[in-house]
Amino acid sequence: MIKNGLSFEFIELARSAYQQGTITYGKMLESLMLSYEDGKDILSQHNVYFEV
């Protein structure tokens, strides 16, 4: 992920904001500059899943 410009710290900040309800899943993906498919793959490794 570092090679894609994403640090683990930034992913954790975005994950935390999403799980606290501060941002939506879409905003989290936007802030990480990820497509839905890439976001699903990367974030599932960090135990972050889209909740309906």
N, C-alpha and C positions, 0 to 999 in steps of 0.2 A: 504494500500500500504506500509505503514511503516513495517508491518510484513513481507513483501516480500523483504525488504531491499531498497525500493525506497522511497526517501523523496520527498515531494512536490517541494522543491527547485531544486533538480536534474531533475525532470520531466520538470519543467519550463525552466531550462537551455537548455535541449534537444529540447523542443518545440520551444523555441525562435530561436535556431540555425537552425532548420528545416524551420521555417517560413521565416527566412532571406535568405534562400537558401545556407547556409554555409554547411549543411550536407543533405544527402538524407533521405527519409523516412526509408529505410533499415538500414542506419547507425544509425539513431535515435533509432530504435528498437534494434539494436545490442548493442548500448551503454547502453540501459536500460535493456539488457539481457531479452528481451521479444520475444515470438513467435509472428507471425503475428496475430494470433487469440487473444492472450492475449493483445497485443499492441492495436489492434482495440478496444477492450472492455475498457481498461484503458484510452487510449488517447481520446476516444470519450467523456469521462466524463470531459475532459479538453478542449473540442472544438478543437481538432486536428484531421483532416481528411486527408487521402491520396488524393493527387491531381494528376491527370493524365496529 
